[in-house]
Amino acid sequence: MSVEKVYPMTEEGKAKLEQELEYLKAVKRKEVVERIKIARSFGDLSENSEYDSAKEEQAFVEGRIGTLETMIRNAKIIEEDSMDPSVVSLGKTVVFIELPDGEEEAYTIVGSAEADPFEGKISNDSPIAKSLIGKRVGDQVNVVTPGGEMSVKIVSIS
């Protein structure tokens, strides 16, 4: 018997996944079924690109529903109260500067399920997060990324 993956996430991240799941089940699933029904009315299914497209979308939606259900079922909510506030960890926002003279960058370290680099949320599995977790303000850290190595200094943790 295999052990299912645990998905660490914030309460906010879990709520976002639950909203997406509800939307897919209540709205998107019905839209796709309607598209399939309309495409079937066009006749010969063997040369019906609308039907093929709708079936592909249905497969994607059903797959995403399954993924979301698994992630929500195996969610482990990050308890921020039990963490040392002076140490970088999951759920914390860390501000650092790239040395020698880079600009400040801020990222919130979250579980892979809610990572969104465009919103400043990076996965705890990312090279940057892995390098920063467990470190403190003032620490200088070498981060090895696919784009090369960089050195950063932690400015603040919140």
Secondary structure, 3 states (H helix, E strand, C coil): CCCCCCEEECHHHHHHHHHHHHHHHHHHHHHHHHHHHHHHCCCCHHHCHHHHHHHHHHHHHHHHHHHHHHHHHCEEECCHHHCCCCECCCCCEEEEEECCCCCEEEEEEECHHHCEHHHCEEECCCHHHHHHCCCECCCEEEEEECCEEEEEEEEEEC
